[in-house]
Amino acid sequence: MINIKIPAVDMSITERTQAPNGNEPEIKAIHGFIDFHEIPRDKGGIFMFYNINDELLFVGKARKLRQRIKKHFEDTVSPIKNYRDEVYRIDVSIVEEPMDREIYETYIINTLQAKYNIDKVFYK
């Protein structure tokens, strides 16, 4: 039997509004999120979208995390386009190896039973 452990979360952002602070420039919110700049631009990994009740909504992988996560909130063909307002928290795990990302994504989708993933599902 293969023993797989879900990678540790390297960073997490939540839906929030910006508190006005002097000279700080205003950050335009994208579906309630203003902290996309904290997600690494040039790192690959796994991302997980959760709702306010900590239910896993969607799991994805990306070669460039920030760009891919933002695309889910701006794209018209994203699998979560009808559920964007449900997303409250985004967890990110840095995983540089493409094969590892593929394995972790499939494992997390099926172990934690992501609500809106339709590909790679074996538990239904």
C-alpha beads as a LAMMPS data file, in Angstrom:
LAMMPS data file: protein, C-alpha beads

124 atoms
123 bonds

1 atom types
1 bond types

-500.0 500.0 xlo xhi
-500.0 500.0 ylo yhi
-500.0 500.0 zlo zhi

Masses

1 110.0

Atoms # bond

1 1 1 0.000 0.000 0.000
2 1 1 1.182 3.488 -0.834
3 1 1 1.221 5.945 2.052
4 1 1 0.362 9.490 0.927
5 1 1 0.139 12.453 3.285
6 1 1 -1.600 15.667 2.307
7 1 1 1.069 18.385 2.022
8 1 1 1.172 21.050 4.706
9 1 1 -0.552 24.352 3.951
10 1 1 2.098 26.963 3.220
11 1 1 -0.266 29.925 3.185
12 1 1 -3.921 30.736 3.515
13 1 1 -5.970 33.776 2.510
14 1 1 -9.521 34.591 3.521
15 1 1 -12.213 36.828 2.193
16 1 1 -11.881 40.267 3.791
17 1 1 -12.172 43.980 3.156
18 1 1 -9.347 46.481 3.291
19 1 1 -9.239 48.825 6.250
20 1 1 -8.321 52.363 5.097
21 1 1 -4.823 53.147 6.297
22 1 1 -3.305 56.517 5.429
23 1 1 -1.168 56.389 2.289
24 1 1 -1.833 52.733 1.530
25 1 1 -3.209 52.311 -2.002
26 1 1 -6.683 50.826 -2.315
27 1 1 -6.702 47.186 -3.417
28 1 1 -9.575 46.185 -5.669
29 1 1 -11.336 43.104 -4.281
30 1 1 -11.963 40.136 -6.545
31 1 1 -15.014 38.273 -5.170
32 1 1 -14.126 39.499 -1.677
33 1 1 -10.418 38.612 -1.799
34 1 1 -7.741 41.315 -1.649
35 1 1 -4.690 39.222 -0.722
36 1 1 -3.903 37.486 -4.021
37 1 1 -0.544 39.311 -3.984
38 1 1 0.536 37.078 -1.081
39 1 1 0.285 33.922 -3.208
40 1 1 3.610 33.103 -4.882
41 1 1 3.659 34.144 -8.532
42 1 1 6.302 31.720 -9.811
43 1 1 5.730 28.621 -7.662
44 1 1 3.736 25.508 -8.470
45 1 1 1.451 23.717 -6.081
46 1 1 -1.978 22.679 -4.912
47 1 1 -4.811 25.018 -3.918
48 1 1 -7.992 24.268 -2.006
49 1 1 -11.125 26.418 -1.830
50 1 1 -13.192 26.210 1.379
51 1 1 -16.503 27.759 2.394
52 1 1 -17.194 29.554 5.682
53 1 1 -18.087 26.196 7.318
54 1 1 -14.682 24.673 6.419
55 1 1 -16.184 22.378 3.778
56 1 1 -13.814 21.646 0.902
57 1 1 -15.356 23.006 -2.283
58 1 1 -12.666 22.560 -4.930
59 1 1 -9.084 21.339 -5.305
60 1 1 -6.755 22.312 -8.131
61 1 1 -3.126 22.288 -9.130
62 1 1 -1.045 24.850 -10.962
63 1 1 2.397 25.462 -12.375
64 1 1 1.994 29.145 -11.425
65 1 1 -0.306 29.415 -8.425
66 1 1 -1.352 33.079 -8.280
67 1 1 -2.232 33.265 -11.961
68 1 1 -4.295 30.044 -11.856
69 1 1 -6.193 30.882 -8.668
70 1 1 -7.104 34.367 -9.911
71 1 1 -8.278 32.835 -13.185
72 1 1 -10.873 30.775 -11.268
73 1 1 -12.419 34.039 -10.061
74 1 1 -12.282 35.867 -13.395
75 1 1 -12.847 33.149 -16.010
76 1 1 -16.205 32.291 -17.559
77 1 1 -15.307 28.610 -17.959
78 1 1 -14.058 27.860 -14.447
79 1 1 -15.707 24.813 -12.814
80 1 1 -16.520 26.983 -9.797
81 1 1 -17.935 29.962 -11.734
82 1 1 -21.416 29.442 -10.228
83 1 1 -20.038 28.943 -6.704
84 1 1 -17.469 31.748 -6.401
85 1 1 -19.502 33.509 -3.731
86 1 1 -19.276 30.397 -1.536
87 1 1 -15.468 30.511 -1.355
88 1 1 -14.320 32.014 1.931
89 1 1 -10.784 30.648 2.343
90 1 1 -8.045 29.553 -0.051
91 1 1 -5.275 27.252 1.203
92 1 1 -2.100 26.887 -0.836
93 1 1 0.591 24.194 -0.620
94 1 1 3.823 24.638 -2.585
95 1 1 4.603 21.462 -4.560
96 1 1 7.152 21.971 -7.319
97 1 1 7.142 18.500 -8.936
98 1 1 4.376 18.163 -11.592
99 1 1 3.842 14.437 -10.919
100 1 1 3.553 15.076 -7.173
101 1 1 0.954 17.811 -7.834
102 1 1 -1.088 15.388 -9.922
103 1 1 -0.999 12.694 -7.228
104 1 1 -1.801 15.085 -4.379
105 1 1 -4.674 16.691 -6.273
106 1 1 -6.335 13.344 -6.994
107 1 1 -5.681 12.109 -3.446
108 1 1 -7.132 15.231 -1.792
109 1 1 -10.203 15.290 -4.068
110 1 1 -11.064 11.719 -3.128
111 1 1 -9.960 11.645 0.497
112 1 1 -11.625 14.912 1.547
113 1 1 -14.430 14.586 -1.055
114 1 1 -14.265 17.997 -2.677
115 1 1 -17.788 19.191 -3.444
116 1 1 -17.333 20.704 -6.918
117 1 1 -14.553 18.628 -8.473
118 1 1 -16.002 16.457 -11.218
119 1 1 -12.818 15.035 -12.766
120 1 1 -10.643 12.510 -10.954
121 1 1 -13.480 11.504 -8.605
122 1 1 -13.525 7.868 -7.512
123 1 1 -15.707 8.048 -4.376
124 1 1 -19.126 8.510 -6.040

Bonds

1 1 1 2
2 1 2 3
3 1 3 4
4 1 4 5
5 1 5 6
6 1 6 7
7 1 7 8
8 1 8 9
9 1 9 10
10 1 10 11
11 1 11 12
12 1 12 13
13 1 13 14
14 1 14 15
15 1 15 16
16 1 16 17
17 1 17 18
18 1 18 19
19 1 19 20
20 1 20 21
21 1 21 22
22 1 22 23
23 1 23 24
24 1 24 25
25 1 25 26
26 1 26 27
27 1 27 28
28 1 28 29
29 1 29 30
30 1 30 31
31 1 31 32
32 1 32 33
33 1 33 34
34 1 34 35
35 1 35 36
36 1 36 37
37 1 37 38
38 1 38 39
39 1 39 40
40 1 40 41
41 1 41 42
42 1 42 43
43 1 43 44
44 1 44 45
45 1 45 46
46 1 46 47
47 1 47 48
48 1 48 49
49 1 49 50
50 1 50 51
51 1 51 52
52 1 52 53
53 1 53 54
54 1 54 55
55 1 55 56
56 1 56 57
57 1 57 58
58 1 58 59
59 1 59 60
60 1 60 61
61 1 61 62
62 1 62 63
63 1 63 64
64 1 64 65
65 1 65 66
66 1 66 67
67 1 67 68
68 1 68 69
69 1 69 70
70 1 70 71
71 1 71 72
72 1 72 73
73 1 73 74
74 1 74 75
75 1 75 76
76 1 76 77
77 1 77 78
78 1 78 79
79 1 79 80
80 1 80 81
81 1 81 82
82 1 82 83
83 1 83 84
84 1 84 85
85 1 85 86
86 1 86 87
87 1 87 88
88 1 88 89
89 1 89 90
90 1 90 91
91 1 91 92
92 1 92 93
93 1 93 94
94 1 94 95
95 1 95 96
96 1 96 97
97 1 97 98
98 1 98 99
99 1 99 100
100 1 100 101
101 1 101 102
102 1 102 103
103 1 103 104
104 1 104 105
105 1 105 106
106 1 106 107
107 1 107 108
108 1 108 109
109 1 109 110
110 1 110 111
111 1 111 112
112 1 112 113
113 1 113 114
114 1 114 115
115 1 115 116
116 1 116 117
117 1 117 118
118 1 118 119
119 1 119 120
120 1 120 121
121 1 121 122
122 1 122 123
123 1 123 124
